[in-house]
Amino acid sequence: MISPLNPFDFLERAAKLYPERTGVIDGNKRFTYSEFEERSIALGEALSSLGAAKGSVVSVIDYNTHHILELYYALTRTGFIINPLNFRYSASDLAYMIGYVKSTVVFVHNDFLPLIERMEGKLRSVQKIVLIEGNDNLSNGGKYLSYEDLTKNLKSRTQPEYIDENQVAEVLFTSGSSNKPKAVGLTNRNLYLNALYTMIAYRMTEEDALLHVVPLFHANGGGTPQMITAAGGKHVMLRKVDPEIMLKLIDRESITMFVAVPTVLRRFLSYAEFNSFDTSSLRQIIVVGTAASRDLFREVETKMPNCECFSAYGMTEAGPLVALSRPKSEDTRKLQPKELLELKTRTGYEVLGVKIKIDTPIGGPGGKEGEILIKGDSVFNGYYLDSKATSESITDGWFHTGDWGRELDDGWILMIDRAKDMIKSGGENISSVEVEETLMKHPSVAEAAVIPIPDEEWGEVPMAFVVPKPDAHIAQLEIMDFCRSKMAHFKAPRSVVFVDSLPKTVTGKVSKAELKNKYWSGRERRIS
């Protein structure tokens, strides 16, 4: 008998097998798997009673809290679509996203209520706003509902309706080469199978305790909401990425693993009191978001001998995991520690369930080079409500990642550049097109181009090349402040170079490769 795949099955199983086991820790709050399940079911059924229709979108603006984790399961059980949003975006960006997906309900943490209030009159599709941890604001004329009230009244546990495994269960926005973020629709099947593939790749068991470092609005939190529950392990929520808080939680909760971008990992390792905490429980750290250095991996394994460090390659459209750099057993047997370290910093090889191929390969040293294409059961079927973008990115079932890679021996892949015009800074995607369009709004700017340049802390940051209008007198700080006033600060250029003209290709396009040469020469990869 074939049953539709639904991630809620993971929570149902965990609550059945481990009812009294602590499943979620959020600050001083601790929830058993039985409580986790009951709260999630109550939340989903309360939403249904509010009149929200199955298949409608529910947006969430929250930290990594137990609330957003409960919502992941409440909504998949009842057939709603969860839309976690990046609270670092501006109110106008968020209003666009909520409007695009026609969200009917918005869950918002009290700290981000000012963002919602700045969207007054713009949220035409929204019928209800549910406030998380904001009881003081609930008396505001009945404008907001209470999250806790929705979880308290589970009168009866009704059997959920049939939910198609190919129905979209989650919509995440990702910045690409366009000036507007794209909405990635992941199905129940995508999420379910990505969790299983990731569990196998990470070799997870019920003994694992994961610290949620990656925001859960980023690429499905690396698949962590589903895979830890499926394993019956422990979720430890991290609301603020702070080295001291991380170390205290690792020590207190015997954390076995976490996923992080290099910027966060560097800050973690360089914390002055690092050696005052017991980190011996850590068995692996997965580095995501951008290429990592051998020095960083060496430092991890020197400071924490019980812990291994691997690179993971993925993207929102893939659910997200595509490749992992865990050395194969034959590599472990025949290679020296220095060579193994080199392998771990590569992009990796395809995980179970995902296929990789290099498009339009050209001969060259070390193997074939070209755009990285992927397909698999965890890879999305298309952009939400955007058939044009879908048809442009998927050919014969293969998704064009926009990343340029090299195929090495034995199926290993090395990502060496980006085909798409995108910058990845501290794990955040930045569309250079969006930044350029903002620059062009300045009255003294005639032309502008934005490229990534290497940065020790953030991996890479945006740099702007600006051609001023004749007789214009502008300063670097003025341009940077102008951009910050128009967009999220992390998107704005960190530096500005004024030039008389921009290099062009034979077709008249700006040659960003030429602009990048000075800053990336001598590096094997043109990403940081």
Helices and strands as residue ranges (DSSP letters): H 8-17, E 22-26, E 29-32, H 33-49, E 57-61, H 66-78, E 81-84, H 91-101, E 105-109, G 110-112, H 113-117, E 128-132, G 135-137, E 145-146, H 147-152, E 168-174, E 182-187, H 188-202, E 209-212, G 219-223, H 224-231, E 234-237, H 243-253, E 257-260, H 262-269, G 274-276, E 284-287, H 294-303, E 308-314, G 316-318, E 321-324, H 329-334, H 337-344, E 349-350, E 354-362, E 369-376, E 382-383, H 387-393, E 394-395, E 398-407, G 409-411, E 413-418, E 422-425, E 428-431, H 432-439, E 445-455, E 459-468, H 476-486, G 489-491, E 495-498, H 512-520
